Amino acid sequence: MTDENDDRTPRQSVVRIPGSRRARLTPVPGSDPTPESAPGEPTPPPARSKGPKGPNDDQLIQDVPPHY
């Protein structure tokens, strides 16, 4: 197997950004580089269990994990 580059096909190139630690790729030819918009409606809260409520259930439901 050989890696033959076809010089006729355009390729992405790496662009260095001054002051940044990361580089960017140029958009793929024929793609749309604009980001997709997020949905306008918020997600509904999760369904609660139908069992008896414990003393700290309200606090646990309101807490958000740190990665959110």
All heavy atoms as TSV, in Angstrom:
chain	resi	resn	atom	element	x	y	z
A	1	MET	N	N	0.838	-1.180	0.000
A	1	MET	CA	C	0.000	0.000	0.000
A	1	MET	C	C	0.882	1.242	0.000
A	1	MET	O	O	1.841	1.321	0.736
A	1	MET	CB	C	-0.878	0.037	1.231
A	1	MET	CG	C	-1.958	-0.959	1.224
A	1	MET	SD	S	-3.044	-0.608	2.615
A	1	MET	CE	C	-3.709	-2.200	2.826
A	2	THR	N	N	0.481	2.184	-0.778
A	2	THR	CA	C	1.223	3.436	-0.831
A	2	THR	C	C	0.283	4.591	-0.600
A	2	THR	O	O	-0.900	4.510	-0.899
A	2	THR	CB	C	1.911	3.610	-2.202
A	2	THR	OG1	O	0.902	3.629	-3.211
A	2	THR	CG2	C	2.910	2.483	-2.470
A	3	ASP	N	N	0.805	5.638	-0.028
A	3	ASP	CA	C	0.030	6.856	0.174
A	3	ASP	C	C	0.316	7.791	-0.982
A	3	ASP	O	O	1.314	8.500	-0.998
A	3	ASP	CB	C	0.406	7.549	1.488
A	3	ASP	CG	C	-0.073	6.763	2.688
A	3	ASP	OD1	O	-1.082	6.048	2.541
A	3	ASP	OD2	O	0.554	6.870	3.754
A	4	GLU	N	N	-0.559	7.745	-1.964
A	4	GLU	CA	C	-0.375	8.617	-3.117
A	4	GLU	C	C	-1.302	9.812	-2.971
A	4	GLU	O	O	-2.511	9.651	-2.846
A	4	GLU	CB	C	-0.688	7.861	-4.403
A	4	GLU	CG	C	0.269	6.716	-4.649
A	4	GLU	CD	C	-0.079	5.968	-5.926
A	4	GLU	OE1	O	-0.846	6.520	-6.735
A	4	GLU	OE2	O	0.411	4.860	-6.101
A	5	ASN	N	N	-0.746	10.984	-2.977
A	5	ASN	CA	C	-1.536	12.203	-2.883
A	5	ASN	C	C	-1.940	12.642	-4.276
A	5	ASN	O	O	-1.113	12.736	-5.168
A	5	ASN	CB	C	-0.753	13.320	-2.211
A	5	ASN	CG	C	-0.553	13.051	-0.743
A	5	ASN	OD1	O	-1.308	12.290	-0.154
A	5	ASN	ND2	N	0.456	13.642	-0.160
A	6	ASP	N	N	-3.200	12.885	-4.465
A	6	ASP	CA	C	-3.691	13.393	-5.729
A	6	ASP	C	C	-3.647	14.918	-5.643
A	6	ASP	O	O	-4.403	15.519	-4.908
A	6	ASP	CB	C	-5.109	12.894	-5.968
A	6	ASP	CG	C	-5.594	13.208	-7.364
A	6	ASP	OD1	O	-4.813	13.721	-8.184
A	6	ASP	OD2	O	-6.768	12.936	-7.635
A	7	ASP	N	N	-2.735	15.539	-6.349
A	7	ASP	CA	C	-2.538	16.987	-6.262
A	7	ASP	C	C	-3.715	17.768	-6.828
A	7	ASP	O	O	-3.825	18.965	-6.599
A	7	ASP	CB	C	-1.254	17.392	-6.986
A	7	ASP	CG	C	-0.025	16.843	-6.265
A	7	ASP	OD1	O	-0.121	16.640	-5.037
A	7	ASP	OD2	O	0.996	16.622	-6.929
A	8	ARG	N	N	-4.620	17.134	-7.520
A	8	ARG	CA	C	-5.753	17.851	-8.111
A	8	ARG	C	C	-6.867	18.110	-7.103
A	8	ARG	O	O	-7.651	19.018	-7.272
A	8	ARG	CB	C	-6.311	17.070	-9.291
A	8	ARG	CG	C	-5.319	16.988	-10.442
A	8	ARG	CD	C	-5.826	16.073	-11.487
A	8	ARG	NE	N	-5.697	14.715	-10.939
A	8	ARG	CZ	C	-6.194	13.622	-11.487
A	8	ARG	NH1	N	-6.892	13.701	-12.598
A	8	ARG	NH2	N	-6.022	12.447	-10.945
A	9	THR	N	N	-6.945	17.296	-6.052
A	9	THR	CA	C	-8.013	17.492	-5.070
A	9	THR	C	C	-7.558	18.492	-4.016
A	9	THR	O	O	-6.478	18.375	-3.463
A	9	THR	CB	C	-8.386	16.161	-4.392
A	9	THR	OG1	O	-7.238	15.637	-3.758
A	9	THR	CG2	C	-8.928	15.172	-5.389
A	10	PRO	N	N	-8.392	19.501	-3.727
A	10	PRO	CA	C	-8.014	20.476	-2.690
A	10	PRO	C	C	-8.059	19.815	-1.319
A	10	PRO	O	O	-8.870	18.944	-1.056
A	10	PRO	CB	C	-9.070	21.565	-2.818
A	10	PRO	CG	C	-10.221	20.924	-3.498
A	10	PRO	CD	C	-9.668	19.808	-4.336
A	11	ARG	N	N	-7.161	20.211	-0.457
A	11	ARG	CA	C	-7.081	19.659	0.886
A	11	ARG	C	C	-7.215	20.762	1.922
A	11	ARG	O	O	-6.993	21.925	1.626
A	11	ARG	CB	C	-5.743	18.956	1.081
A	11	ARG	CG	C	-5.591	17.753	0.177
A	11	ARG	CD	C	-4.440	16.937	0.616
A	11	ARG	NE	N	-4.431	16.795	2.051
A	11	ARG	CZ	C	-4.146	15.694	2.707
A	11	ARG	NH1	N	-3.841	14.633	2.036
A	11	ARG	NH2	N	-4.126	15.653	4.008
A	12	GLN	N	N	-7.569	20.360	3.118
A	12	GLN	CA	C	-7.590	21.315	4.224
A	12	GLN	C	C	-6.152	21.659	4.573
A	12	GLN	O	O	-5.247	20.847	4.423
A	12	GLN	CB	C	-8.253	20.704	5.443
A	12	GLN	CG	C	-9.740	20.527	5.323
A	12	GLN	CD	C	-10.293	19.891	6.562
A	12	GLN	OE1	O	-10.053	18.727	6.808
A	12	GLN	NE2	N	-11.017	20.667	7.344
A	13	SER	N	N	-5.969	22.865	5.059
A	13	SER	CA	C	-4.638	23.243	5.512
A	13	SER	C	C	-4.720	23.720	6.961
A	13	SER	O	O	-5.763	24.158	7.427
A	13	SER	CB	C	-4.051	24.335	4.623
A	13	SER	OG	O	-4.875	25.472	4.657
A	14	VAL	N	N	-3.617	23.589	7.658
A	14	VAL	CA	C	-3.540	23.994	9.057
A	14	VAL	C	C	-3.174	25.469	9.103
A	14	VAL	O	O	-2.244	25.912	8.446
A	14	VAL	CB	C	-2.479	23.155	9.796
A	14	VAL	CG1	C	-2.350	23.620	11.234
A	14	VAL	CG2	C	-2.838	21.688	9.727
A	15	VAL	N	N	-3.936	26.256	9.886
A	15	VAL	CA	C	-3.700	27.685	10.012
A	15	VAL	C	C	-3.340	27.970	11.459
A	15	VAL	O	O	-4.099	27.651	12.372
A	15	VAL	CB	C	-4.963	28.486	9.605
A	15	VAL	CG1	C	-4.731	29.956	9.779
A	15	VAL	CG2	C	-5.384	28.153	8.195
A	16	ARG	N	N	-2.175	28.550	11.670
A	16	ARG	CA	C	-1.763	28.930	13.024
A	16	ARG	C	C	-2.429	30.241	13.401
A	16	ARG	O	O	-2.520	31.156	12.595
A	16	ARG	CB	C	-0.257	29.084	13.104
A	16	ARG	CG	C	0.458	27.781	12.960
A	16	ARG	CD	C	1.949	27.991	13.164
A	16	ARG	NE	N	2.514	26.776	13.682
A	16	ARG	CZ	C	2.787	26.557	14.972
A	16	ARG	NH1	N	2.592	27.506	15.851
A	16	ARG	NH2	N	3.276	25.419	15.370
A	17	ILE	N	N	-2.882	30.331	14.638
A	17	ILE	CA	C	-3.547	31.529	15.124
A	17	ILE	C	C	-2.615	32.193	16.124
A	17	ILE	O	O	-2.252	31.582	17.135
A	17	ILE	CB	C	-4.898	31.181	15.764
A	17	ILE	CG1	C	-5.773	30.507	14.711
A	17	ILE	CG2	C	-5.551	32.415	16.336
A	17	ILE	CD1	C	-7.055	29.995	15.239
A	18	PRO	N	N	-2.213	33.446	15.864
A	18	PRO	CA	C	-1.291	34.121	16.781
A	18	PRO	C	C	-1.896	34.255	18.185
A	18	PRO	O	O	-3.054	34.602	18.348
A	18	PRO	CB	C	-1.087	35.491	16.149
A	18	PRO	CG	C	-1.535	35.360	14.739
A	18	PRO	CD	C	-2.545	34.258	14.710
A	19	GLY	N	N	-1.098	33.948	19.196
A	19	GLY	CA	C	-1.554	34.079	20.581
A	19	GLY	C	C	-2.369	32.901	21.068
A	19	GLY	O	O	-2.830	32.902	22.200
A	20	SER	N	N	-2.578	31.902	20.230
A	20	SER	CA	C	-3.371	30.748	20.617
A	20	SER	C	C	-2.494	29.502	20.631
A	20	SER	O	O	-1.549	29.383	19.855
A	20	SER	CB	C	-4.526	30.556	19.634
A	20	SER	OG	O	-5.255	29.396	19.973
A	21	ARG	N	N	-2.819	28.574	21.506
A	21	ARG	CA	C	-2.056	27.326	21.565
A	21	ARG	C	C	-2.554	26.319	20.551
A	21	ARG	O	O	-1.914	25.315	20.301
A	21	ARG	CB	C	-2.187	26.724	22.962
A	21	ARG	CG	C	-1.523	27.566	24.015
A	21	ARG	CD	C	-1.726	26.998	25.381
A	21	ARG	NE	N	-1.175	25.659	25.469
A	21	ARG	CZ	C	-1.199	24.920	26.563
A	21	ARG	NH1	N	-1.753	25.394	27.646
A	21	ARG	NH2	N	-0.684	23.718	26.579
A	22	ARG	N	N	-3.707	26.571	19.965
A	22	ARG	CA	C	-4.291	25.623	19.022
A	22	ARG	C	C	-4.254	26.173	17.604
A	22	ARG	O	O	-4.287	27.370	17.384
A	22	ARG	CB	C	-5.737	25.315	19.399
A	22	ARG	CG	C	-5.834	24.612	20.717
A	22	ARG	CD	C	-7.279	24.360	21.048
A	22	ARG	NE	N	-7.390	23.755	22.357
A	22	ARG	CZ	C	-7.713	22.493	22.544
A	22	ARG	NH1	N	-7.976	21.723	21.534
A	22	ARG	NH2	N	-7.794	22.009	23.761
A	23	ALA	N	N	-4.233	25.276	16.674
A	23	ALA	CA	C	-4.299	25.647	15.265
A	23	ALA	C	C	-5.692	25.297	14.757
A	23	ALA	O	O	-6.446	24.579	15.407
A	23	ALA	CB	C	-3.242	24.896	14.478
A	24	ARG	N	N	-6.049	25.809	13.602
A	24	ARG	CA	C	-7.343	25.517	12.996
A	24	ARG	C	C	-7.152	24.926	11.623
A	24	ARG	O	O	-6.153	25.158	10.963
A	24	ARG	CB	C	-8.164	26.793	12.845
A	24	ARG	CG	C	-8.671	27.302	14.130
A	24	ARG	CD	C	-9.689	28.358	13.909
A	24	ARG	NE	N	-9.924	28.967	15.203
A	24	ARG	CZ	C	-10.966	29.681	15.494
A	24	ARG	NH1	N	-11.847	29.931	14.582
A	24	ARG	NH2	N	-11.108	30.180	16.687
A	25	LEU	N	N	-8.142	24.183	11.199
A	25	LEU	CA	C	-8.163	23.671	9.838
A	25	LEU	C	C	-9.072	24.562	9.008
A	25	LEU	O	O	-10.084	25.079	9.491
A	25	LEU	CB	C	-8.704	22.240	9.805
A	25	LEU	CG	C	-7.818	21.169	10.390
A	25	LEU	CD1	C	-8.559	19.839	10.428
A	25	LEU	CD2	C	-6.556	21.028	9.577
A	26	THR	N	N	-8.722	24.730	7.768
A	26	THR	CA	C	-9.597	25.472	6.867
A	26	THR	C	C	-10.820	24.600	6.590
A	26	THR	O	O	-10.757	23.371	6.704
A	26	THR	CB	C	-8.867	25.804	5.554
A	26	THR	OG1	O	-8.388	24.594	4.983
A	26	THR	CG2	C	-7.714	26.758	5.792
A	27	PRO	N	N	-11.968	25.191	6.249
A	27	PRO	CA	C	-13.161	24.382	5.988
A	27	PRO	C	C	-12.960	23.454	4.794
A	27	PRO	O	O	-12.227	23.752	3.867
A	27	PRO	CB	C	-14.245	25.414	5.687
A	27	PRO	CG	C	-13.717	26.713	6.158
A	27	PRO	CD	C	-12.241	26.615	6.161
A	28	VAL	N	N	-13.633	22.318	4.833
A	28	VAL	CA	C	-13.594	21.369	3.732
A	28	VAL	C	C	-14.325	21.996	2.549
A	28	VAL	O	O	-15.394	22.587	2.726
A	28	VAL	CB	C	-14.276	20.048	4.135
A	28	VAL	CG1	C	-14.344	19.085	2.971
A	28	VAL	CG2	C	-13.582	19.428	5.306
A	29	PRO	N	N	-13.774	21.910	1.350
A	29	PRO	CA	C	-14.463	22.476	0.190
A	29	PRO	C	C	-15.860	21.860	0.041
A	29	PRO	O	O	-16.037	20.651	0.125
A	29	PRO	CB	C	-13.568	22.088	-0.986
A	29	PRO	CG	C	-12.225	21.865	-0.383
A	29	PRO	CD	C	-12.474	21.353	0.991
A	30	GLY	N	N	-16.851	22.711	-0.133
A	30	GLY	CA	C	-18.231	22.264	-0.288
A	30	GLY	C	C	-18.989	22.120	1.016
A	30	GLY	O	O	-20.157	21.755	1.014
A	31	SER	N	N	-18.358	22.405	2.167
A	31	SER	CA	C	-19.050	22.294	3.447
A	31	SER	C	C	-19.550	23.662	3.896
A	31	SER	O	O	-19.145	24.693	3.386
A	31	SER	CB	C	-18.125	21.709	4.517
A	31	SER	OG	O	-17.106	22.622	4.816
A	32	ASP	N	N	-20.435	23.648	4.881
A	32	ASP	CA	C	-20.963	24.883	5.455
A	32	ASP	C	C	-20.314	25.079	6.825
A	32	ASP	O	O	-20.641	24.361	7.766
A	32	ASP	CB	C	-22.478	24.787	5.590
A	32	ASP	CG	C	-23.102	26.059	6.115
A	32	ASP	OD1	O	-22.413	27.097	6.143
A	32	ASP	OD2	O	-24.284	26.019	6.501
A	33	PRO	N	N	-19.384	26.025	6.975
A	33	PRO	CA	C	-18.660	26.161	8.243
A	33	PRO	C	C	-19.436	26.861	9.350
A	33	PRO	O	O	-18.950	26.957	10.461
A	33	PRO	CB	C	-17.432	26.975	7.848
A	33	PRO	CG	C	-17.870	27.778	6.683
A	33	PRO	CD	C	-18.867	26.912	5.954
A	34	THR	N	N	-20.656	27.351	9.074
A	34	THR	CA	C	-21.414	28.023	10.131
A	34	THR	C	C	-21.949	26.986	11.116
A	34	THR	O	O	-22.402	25.917	10.718
A	34	THR	CB	C	-22.588	28.826	9.551
A	34	THR	OG1	O	-23.417	27.944	8.796
A	34	THR	CG2	C	-22.090	29.941	8.646
A	35	PRO	N	N	-21.920	27.262	12.419
A	35	PRO	CA	C	-22.396	26.281	13.396
A	35	PRO	C	C	-23.914	26.148	13.355
A	35	PRO	O	O	-24.637	27.068	12.956
A	35	PRO	CB	C	-21.945	26.869	14.728
A	35	PRO	CG	C	-21.797	28.314	14.477
A	35	PRO	CD	C	-21.408	28.466	13.029
A	36	GLU	N	N	-24.366	24.987	13.777
A	36	GLU	CA	C	-25.810	24.765	13.855
A	36	GLU	C	C	-26.347	25.497	15.073
A	36	GLU	O	O	-25.672	25.645	16.077
A	36	GLU	CB	C	-26.106	23.282	13.988
A	36	GLU	CG	C	-25.745	22.496	12.756
A	36	GLU	CD	C	-26.113	21.028	12.900
A	36	GLU	OE1	O	-26.925	20.696	13.776
A	36	GLU	OE2	O	-25.571	20.239	12.139
A	37	SER	N	N	-27.585	25.947	14.980
A	37	SER	CA	C	-28.178	26.641	16.120
A	37	SER	C	C	-28.754	25.619	17.092
A	37	SER	O	O	-29.200	24.543	16.706
A	37	SER	CB	C	-29.276	27.598	15.649
A	37	SER	OG	O	-30.294	26.866	14.997
A	38	ALA	N	N	-28.735	25.971	18.350
A	38	ALA	CA	C	-29.274	25.101	19.389
A	38	ALA	C	C	-30.790	25.180	19.384
A	38	ALA	O	O	-31.374	26.165	18.940
A	38	ALA	CB	C	-28.730	25.539	20.744
A	39	PRO	N	N	-31.454	24.158	19.892
A	39	PRO	CA	C	-32.914	24.203	19.933
A	39	PRO	C	C	-33.403	25.326	20.847
A	39	PRO	O	O	-32.771	25.635	21.856
A	39	PRO	CB	C	-33.309	22.838	20.487
A	39	PRO	CG	C	-32.095	22.310	21.153
A	39	PRO	CD	C	-30.917	22.929	20.453
A	40	GLY	N	N	-34.513	25.937	20.490
A	40	GLY	CA	C	-35.034	27.072	21.237
A	40	GLY	C	C	-35.741	26.691	22.521
A	40	GLY	O	O	-35.847	27.485	23.438
A	41	GLU	N	N	-36.232	25.466	22.602
A	41	GLU	CA	C	-36.978	25.055	23.787
A	41	GLU	C	C	-36.052	24.351	24.778
A	41	GLU	O	O	-35.265	23.502	24.394
A	41	GLU	CB	C	-38.104	24.109	23.389
A	41	GLU	CG	C	-39.143	24.754	22.499
A	41	GLU	CD	C	-40.245	23.773	22.130
A	41	GLU	OE1	O	-40.386	22.755	22.815
A	41	GLU	OE2	O	-40.948	24.046	21.164
A	42	PRO	N	N	-36.141	24.695	26.063
A	42	PRO	CA	C	-35.323	23.992	27.060
A	42	PRO	C	C	-35.834	22.561	27.243
A	42	PRO	O	O	-36.995	22.261	26.997
A	42	PRO	CB	C	-35.515	24.809	28.331
A	42	PRO	CG	C	-36.806	25.519	28.138
A	42	PRO	CD	C	-36.956	25.741	26.653
A	43	THR	N	N	-34.964	21.693	27.694
A	43	THR	CA	C	-35.361	20.309	27.921
A	43	THR	C	C	-36.239	20.229	29.166
A	43	THR	O	O	-36.015	20.946	30.150
A	43	THR	CB	C	-34.128	19.407	28.108
A	43	THR	OG1	O	-33.360	19.920	29.184
A	43	THR	CG2	C	-33.281	19.371	26.851
A	44	PRO	N	N	-37.232	19.364	29.162
A	44	PRO	CA	C	-38.106	19.251	30.335
A	44	PRO	C	C	-37.353	18.598	31.488
A	44	PRO	O	O	-36.413	17.831	31.277
A	44	PRO	CB	C	-39.241	18.352	29.843
A	44	PRO	CG	C	-38.666	17.597	28.695
A	44	PRO	CD	C	-37.641	18.484	28.077
A	45	PRO	N	N	-37.741	18.912	32.730
A	45	PRO	CA	C	-37.068	18.302	33.884
A	45	PRO	C	C	-37.316	16.794	33.898
A	45	PRO	O	O	-38.338	16.321	33.394
A	45	PRO	CB	C	-37.714	18.994	35.088
A	45	PRO	CG	C	-38.995	19.527	34.577
A	45	PRO	CD	C	-38.814	19.796	33.120
A	46	PRO	N	N	-36.417	16.026	34.467
A	46	PRO	CA	C	-36.602	14.572	34.514
A	46	PRO	C	C	-37.809	14.201	35.373
A	46	PRO	O	O	-38.171	14.911	36.312
A	46	PRO	CB	C	-35.307	14.048	35.137
A	46	PRO	CG	C	-34.709	15.214	35.835
A	46	PRO	CD	C	-35.168	16.432	35.103
A	47	ALA	N	N	-38.420	13.092	35.027
A	47	ALA	CA	C	-39.595	12.628	35.774
A	47	ALA	C	C	-39.173	12.181	37.169
A	47	ALA	O	O	-38.129	11.557	37.349
A	47	ALA	CB	C	-40.257	11.479	35.035
A	48	ARG	N	N	-39.973	12.515	38.154
A	48	ARG	CA	C	-39.674	12.151	39.537
A	48	ARG	C	C	-40.320	10.809	39.859
A	48	ARG	O	O	-41.342	10.437	39.293
A	48	ARG	CB	C	-40.205	13.213	40.484
A	48	ARG	CG	C	-39.508	14.529	40.285
A	48	ARG	CD	C	-39.982	15.542	41.277
A	48	ARG	NE	N	-39.280	16.792	41.062
A	48	ARG	CZ	C	-39.537	17.886	41.718
A	48	ARG	NH1	N	-40.469	17.912	42.624
A	48	ARG	NH2	N	-38.851	18.972	41.469
A	49	SER	N	N	-39.719	10.117	40.800
A	49	SER	CA	C	-40.285	8.826	41.198
A	49	SER	C	C	-41.582	9.056	41.966
A	49	SER	O	O	-41.795	10.099	42.570
A	49	SER	CB	C	-39.279	8.052	42.048
A	49	SER	OG	O	-39.059	8.750	43.251
A	50	LYS	N	N	-42.415	8.059	41.972
A	50	LYS	CA	C	-43.714	8.203	42.607
A	50	LYS	C	C	-43.722	7.687	44.041
A	50	LYS	O	O	-44.743	7.686	44.694
A	50	LYS	CB	C	-44.752	7.448	41.784
A	50	LYS	CG	C	-44.806	7.967	40.360
A	50	LYS	CD	C	-46.102	7.639	39.705
A	50	LYS	CE	C	-46.027	8.003	38.250
A	50	LYS	NZ	N	-46.584	9.168	37.839
A	51	GLY	N	N	-42.569	7.265	44.544
A	51	GLY	CA	C	-42.486	6.747	45.912
A	51	GLY	C	C	-42.498	7.875	46.926
A	51	GLY	O	O	-42.593	9.059	46.599
A	52	PRO	N	N	-42.375	7.532	48.202
A	52	PRO	CA	C	-42.368	8.563	49.255
A	52	PRO	C	C	-41.106	9.422	49.159
A	52	PRO	O	O	-40.047	8.967	48.731
A	52	PRO	CB	C	-42.397	7.757	50.555
A	52	PRO	CG	C	-41.886	6.416	50.177
A	52	PRO	CD	C	-42.266	6.192	48.745
A	53	LYS	N	N	-41.241	10.691	49.532
A	53	LYS	CA	C	-40.145	11.658	49.496
A	53	LYS	C	C	-39.246	11.500	50.713
A	53	LYS	O	O	-39.728	11.358	51.831
A	53	LYS	CB	C	-40.720	13.072	49.507
A	53	LYS	CG	C	-40.466	13.844	48.261
A	53	LYS	CD	C	-41.076	15.202	48.399
A	53	LYS	CE	C	-40.410	16.141	47.454
A	53	LYS	NZ	N	-40.935	17.457	47.512
A	54	GLY	N	N	-37.952	11.547	50.477
A	54	GLY	CA	C	-36.993	11.491	51.567
A	54	GLY	C	C	-36.658	12.903	52.030
A	54	GLY	O	O	-37.064	13.899	51.423
A	55	PRO	N	N	-35.872	13.038	53.111
A	55	PRO	CA	C	-35.579	14.360	53.667
A	55	PRO	C	C	-34.708	15.239	52.772
A	55	PRO	O	O	-34.789	16.455	52.833
A	55	PRO	CB	C	-34.867	14.053	54.984
A	55	PRO	CG	C	-34.337	12.673	54.813
A	55	PRO	CD	C	-35.285	11.968	53.890
A	56	ASN	N	N	-33.883	14.652	51.888
A	56	ASN	CA	C	-33.003	15.479	51.060
A	56	ASN	C	C	-33.308	15.354	49.565
A	56	ASN	O	O	-32.495	15.732	48.736
A	56	ASN	CB	C	-31.536	15.136	51.332
A	56	ASN	CG	C	-31.203	13.714	50.942
A	56	ASN	OD1	O	-32.092	12.901	50.750
A	56	ASN	ND2	N	-29.926	13.417	50.856
A	57	ASP	N	N	-34.482	14.849	49.196
A	57	ASP	CA	C	-34.830	14.680	47.790
A	57	ASP	C	C	-34.855	16.007	47.035
A	57	ASP	O	O	-34.370	16.102	45.906
A	57	ASP	CB	C	-36.172	13.980	47.639
A	57	ASP	CG	C	-36.065	12.485	47.881
A	57	ASP	OD1	O	-34.922	11.983	47.974
A	57	ASP	OD2	O	-37.109	11.821	47.970
A	58	ASP	N	N	-35.418	17.060	47.629
A	58	ASP	CA	C	-35.490	18.355	46.944
A	58	ASP	C	C	-34.096	18.895	46.644
A	58	ASP	O	O	-33.838	19.396	45.543
A	58	ASP	CB	C	-36.270	19.370	47.783
A	58	ASP	CG	C	-37.754	19.033	47.840
A	58	ASP	OD1	O	-38.255	18.428	46.867
A	58	ASP	OD2	O	-38.394	19.388	48.839
A	59	GLN	N	N	-33.185	18.768	47.591
A	59	GLN	CA	C	-31.822	19.265	47.390
A	59	GLN	C	C	-31.111	18.463	46.301
A	59	GLN	O	O	-30.422	19.009	45.457
A	59	GLN	CB	C	-31.027	19.196	48.695
A	59	GLN	CG	C	-29.616	19.749	48.576
A	59	GLN	CD	C	-29.601	21.245	48.271
A	59	GLN	OE1	O	-30.407	21.995	48.787
A	59	GLN	NE2	N	-28.677	21.649	47.426
A	60	LEU	N	N	-31.289	17.153	46.302
A	60	LEU	CA	C	-30.642	16.311	45.295
A	60	LEU	C	C	-31.166	16.604	43.894
A	60	LEU	O	O	-30.413	16.576	42.920
A	60	LEU	CB	C	-30.849	14.835	45.630
A	60	LEU	CG	C	-30.086	14.324	46.851
A	60	LEU	CD1	C	-30.507	12.909	47.193
A	60	LEU	CD2	C	-28.604	14.385	46.583
A	61	ILE	N	N	-32.433	16.907	43.767
A	61	ILE	CA	C	-33.013	17.217	42.456
A	61	ILE	C	C	-32.497	18.572	41.966
A	61	ILE	O	O	-32.255	18.754	40.773
A	61	ILE	CB	C	-34.544	17.200	42.540
A	61	ILE	CG1	C	-35.021	15.757	42.739
A	61	ILE	CG2	C	-35.179	17.796	41.286
A	61	ILE	CD1	C	-36.488	15.627	43.042
A	62	GLN	N	N	-32.280	19.527	42.847
A	62	GLN	CA	C	-31.815	20.859	42.442
A	62	GLN	C	C	-30.325	20.902	42.143
A	62	GLN	O	O	-29.871	21.751	41.385
A	62	GLN	CB	C	-32.142	21.878	43.540
A	62	GLN	CG	C	-33.620	22.123	43.690
A	62	GLN	CD	C	-33.918	23.029	44.870
A	62	GLN	OE1	O	-33.019	23.494	45.547
A	62	GLN	NE2	N	-35.205	23.256	45.136
A	63	ASP	N	N	-29.540	19.998	42.746
A	63	ASP	CA	C	-28.093	20.003	42.521
A	63	ASP	C	C	-27.773	19.627	41.082
A	63	ASP	O	O	-28.410	18.776	40.483
A	63	ASP	CB	C	-27.405	19.005	43.457
A	63	ASP	CG	C	-27.324	19.512	44.881
A	63	ASP	OD1	O	-27.549	20.716	45.089
A	63	ASP	OD2	O	-27.038	18.703	45.783
A	64	VAL	N	N	-26.779	20.299	40.540
A	64	VAL	CA	C	-26.322	20.024	39.175
A	64	VAL	C	C	-24.892	19.511	39.281
A	64	VAL	O	O	-24.063	20.105	39.968
A	64	VAL	CB	C	-26.391	21.308	38.326
A	64	VAL	CG1	C	-25.846	21.054	36.938
A	64	VAL	CG2	C	-27.800	21.837	38.266
A	65	PRO	N	N	-24.579	18.423	38.601
A	65	PRO	CA	C	-23.191	17.933	38.642
A	65	PRO	C	C	-22.219	18.989	38.124
A	65	PRO	O	O	-22.584	19.818	37.293
A	65	PRO	CB	C	-23.220	16.717	37.716
A	65	PRO	CG	C	-24.654	16.308	37.651
A	65	PRO	CD	C	-25.452	17.547	37.830
A	66	PRO	N	N	-20.974	18.982	38.580
A	66	PRO	CA	C	-20.035	20.034	38.208
A	66	PRO	C	C	-19.680	20.057	36.720
A	66	PRO	O	O	-19.224	21.056	36.225
A	66	PRO	CB	C	-18.787	19.725	39.049
A	66	PRO	CG	C	-18.961	18.327	39.516
A	66	PRO	CD	C	-20.416	18.043	39.527
A	67	HIS	N	N	-19.900	18.991	35.975
A	67	HIS	CA	C	-19.550	19.000	34.562
A	67	HIS	C	C	-20.640	19.576	33.685
A	67	HIS	O	O	-20.501	19.587	32.476
A	67	HIS	CB	C	-19.189	17.571	34.099
A	67	HIS	CG	C	-20.319	16.599	34.224
A	67	HIS	ND1	N	-20.615	15.977	35.404
A	67	HIS	CD2	C	-21.192	16.158	33.326
A	67	HIS	CE1	C	-21.645	15.183	35.210
A	67	HIS	NE2	N	-22.020	15.265	33.962
A	68	TYR	N	N	-21.739	20.067	34.248
A	68	TYR	CA	C	-22.817	20.652	33.437
A	68	TYR	C	C	-22.609	22.106	33.252
A	68	TYR	O	O	-22.239	22.914	33.837
A	68	TYR	CB	C	-24.171	20.391	34.071
A	68	TYR	CG	C	-24.728	19.026	33.776
A	68	TYR	CD1	C	-23.969	18.045	33.170
A	68	TYR	CD2	C	-26.036	18.697	34.109
A	68	TYR	CE1	C	-24.485	16.795	32.904
A	68	TYR	CE2	C	-26.537	17.452	33.846
A	68	TYR	CZ	C	-25.766	16.510	33.235
A	68	TYR	OH	O	-26.277	15.289	32.974
